[in-house]
């Protein structure tokens, strides 16, 4: 099993993944995938966030707090005088939402064309 292969992947898939990795030059996969991701991202950003239970929203807010508490000291010092705490908190929560939507899209097959 390769590093990226999951237990659910069939064994015969490994041969094709290896061939694709050999044929693609480094970086070209991102060049091919980027337009699909960019279109998905634009769609997500113009729509509503993923439907979530209240407990999920609360957990994401808690995770936002943990990320803010763990910010590197150099970055915290640079941001301290800018009074951007609320903006930074909203941005981190938005990043978590995008990550959650991305994982949901991967899980439900929305991005299988990658």
N, C-alpha and C positions, 0 to 999 in steps of 0.2 A: 504494500500500500504506500502510495506517495504521500509527501507531507500535506498536500492539499486535499487528498482524497478522504472522503468520509466513509464510515462503515456502511452507509446505504448505497454507495457507488458500486455498480457491477464491476467485476474484475476485468471484463473485456474493454471497459472504458479507458483503462490506464494506457493501453497501447496507442489510442488516438490522442490522448492528452500528451503523451511523450512525443509523438510525431509533430503535433502542433507546436510544442515548446521548442523542438529542434528547428522547425521551419521558420518560425517567427523570430525576427531579430529583436533584441532587447528594446523595450519601449513601444514596439509597434502595437502590442495588444491594447495598451491604453489609448493609442491614437485611433484604433478601430472602435473601442468601446465608448470613448468619451462622448461622441454625439448622442448615443442612446442614453447615457447617464445625464447629460446636459438637458435633454428633452424631458426626461423623467423628473429631474430636479425642478425645472421650470413649472411643470405641471403641479408638483407638490407645493411649491411656494405660492402658486396662485390659487390654490384650493384651501380647504379646511384641513386642520391637523387630523391625524388618524383618530378615529373614535376610540376612546379609552375609558375604562372604569375609573372612578374617583381614586381608588387605591393606586392605580398606575400613575395618575397625575401627582399624587402625594409623593410617591416613590421618586418620580423624576425631579420634583422640587427638592427633595432630600439629597438626591445625587448632585444636583446643581450646587447645593450648599457645600457638599463634600469637595467638589471640584474647586470651588472658590476658596475653601479653606486650605487646599493643597497647592495653590498657585505658587509658582517659583518666586522667591523673595525679590529677585531682580525685576520681575514683571510687576509684582505688587508695588514695589518702590516707584517704578516708572508711572504706574497708573494712579498712585495715591493722590497726587496733586490735580488730577484731571476730573475728579468727581464723576466717575463713570460707573459706579457700583451697580446702579439699576440697569444701565444699558448692558453691562457685562453679564449680569445675572440673566437678563432676558435672552441674550445671545447664546449663552451656554445652554439654557433650556431649549432654545430653538435648535441648536445643534443636536441635542439629545432627541428631540422630536424627529428631526430629519433622519437620524440614525435609526430610530425605531421604525419609521416609515420605510426606510431602505431595507431593513431586515424583514419587515412584513412583505415587501414587494419581492424580495428574494425567496422567501418561504412559500408564497402563494403562486410563484411562477411568472409574475409580471415582468421580470427581467431575464427570463430564460433565453432570450435572443442574444444575450451577451456571448 
